[in-house]
Amino acid sequence: MAAWGDGTADYYHHMAEAVKVAFADREEWLTDPNFVDIPVQRFIAKAYADERRRLIDPERAQNIAEVPAGIPYAHPHARRVPEGDTCYFCAADRDGMVVSLIQSIYHDFGSAVVGGDTGIILQNRGAFFALDEQHPNHLRPGKRTFHTLIPALLMHDGQPYLAFGSMGGEGQPQAQAALATRIIDFGYDVQQAIEAPRWLMGRTWGTPSRNMSLEGRISDEVVRELKRRGQPVQMVTDWNDNMGHAHAIRVDRKNGFLEGGADPRGDGAALGY
């Protein structure tokens, strides 16, 4: 990845194509594992990754709606459009405790039901369930639904190295991929990685679009090349809210300090105490 260079057409193209391949398996299988025997070990095996990445053509984009699942589920299913209301945050202390946390009530007011006199609004993530009984994520008593919440901890030698995450529906894993690659492969510090121009392949916040959104700071040359390869590019503002509000803390054990960063696309902050 370092050979591509950050911010190049090769970088954005390959990251977007990887998203399409990963989402094909996600939408085919993801549900409560207590109800469906999801082949997780096969999905995370390097041999499976080698098999799936053969779908990626470095010169030609795939249609995200036509990318096949690598392991077909037994029944056809309908794709759902996620919406959301989400907040991510992380914290670390001098003793090495690191927390990566995300919360979401889904719609703006969740289920619109308040828990007693607590003032806490209950979520309505159950809206993600499918009513088709042949769908892996169909509604059943006691079953947890598919959702997009993924707070992350990156470990190094068995200890927390990076707590990171973002709100933004389907954009969450893409924002995480951007942070991880820019910090690990390109040597950015945390704030640089958060501020670097981002992409979004697919939908977020309930929008039906399956385009590849690019922030306006990405160069015209890169945009032209991505279009030439067939990516469904649409340009958005320079600092676009739909790209997520990413936050991160890196634990630098060698030098003995914590490095935090907050996303200027949102209203969060990085604070030390």
URFENMO-V214194 format. One record per residue. N is the residue number from 1. RES is the residue in one letter. PHI is phi as a letter, one per 40 degrees, with the letter a starting at -180 (none if undefined). Layout:
# URFENMO-V214194
n->{N N}
res->{RES RES}
phi->{PHI PHI}
This chain:
# URFENMO-V214194
n->{1 2 3 4 5 6 7 8 9 10 11 12 13 14 15 16 17 18 19 20 21 22 23 24 25 26 27 28 29 30 31 32 33 34 35 36 37 38 39 40 41 42 43 44 45 46 47 48 49 50 51 52 53 54 55 56 57 58 59 60 61 62 63 64 65 66 67 68 69 70 71 72 73 74 75 76 77 78 79 80 81 82 83 84 85 86 87 88 89 90 91 92 93 94 95 96 97 98 99 100 101 102 103 104 105 106 107 108 109 110 111 112 113 114 115 116 117 118 119 120 121 122 123 124 125 126 127 128 129 130 131 132 133 134 135 136 137 138 139 140 141 142 143 144 145 146 147 148 149 150 151 152 153 154 155 156 157 158 159 160 161 162 163 164 165 166 167 168 169 170 171 172 173 174 175 176 177 178 179 180 181 182 183 184 185 186 187 188 189 190 191 192 193 194 195 196 197 198 199 200 201 202 203 204 205 206 207 208 209 210 211 212 213 214 215 216 217 218 219 220 221 222 223 224 225 226 227 228 229 230 231 232 233 234 235 236 237 238 239 240 241 242 243 244 245 246 247 248 249 250 251 252 253 254 255 256 257 258 259 260 261 262 263 264 265 266 267 268 269 270 271 272 273}
res->{M A A W G D G T A D Y Y H H M A E A V K V A F A D R E E W L T D P N F V D I P V Q R F I A K A Y A D E R R R L I D P E R A Q N I A E V P A G I P Y A H P H A R R V P E G D T C Y F C A A D R D G M V V S L I Q S I Y H D F G S A V V G G D T G I I L Q N R G A F F A L D E Q H P N H L R P G K R T F H T L I P A L L M H D G Q P Y L A F G S M G G E G Q P Q A Q A A L A T R I I D F G Y D V Q Q A I E A P R W L M G R T W G T P S R N M S L E G R I S D E V V R E L K R R G Q P V Q M V T D W N D N M G H A H A I R V D R K N G F L E G G A D P R G D G A A L G Y}
phi->{none c c c g c g c c d c c c c c c c c c d c c c c c d c c b c a c c c b b c c c d c c c c c c c c c c c c c c c c c c b a c c c d c b c c c c b c c c b c a c c b b c b a a a b b a a a a b c c g c b b b a b b a c g c d b f c g b b c f b c g c c c c b c c c c c c c c c c c c b c c a d g c c c d a b c a c b b c b b f g b d b a c a i a c h f c c d c c c c c c c c c c c c c b g c c c c c c c c d d b b a c h b a f g c c c b c b c b c c c c c c c c c c c c c c c g c c c b c b c c b b d c c g b c a a b b c c c c b g a b b b a b c c c b b c a b b b a}
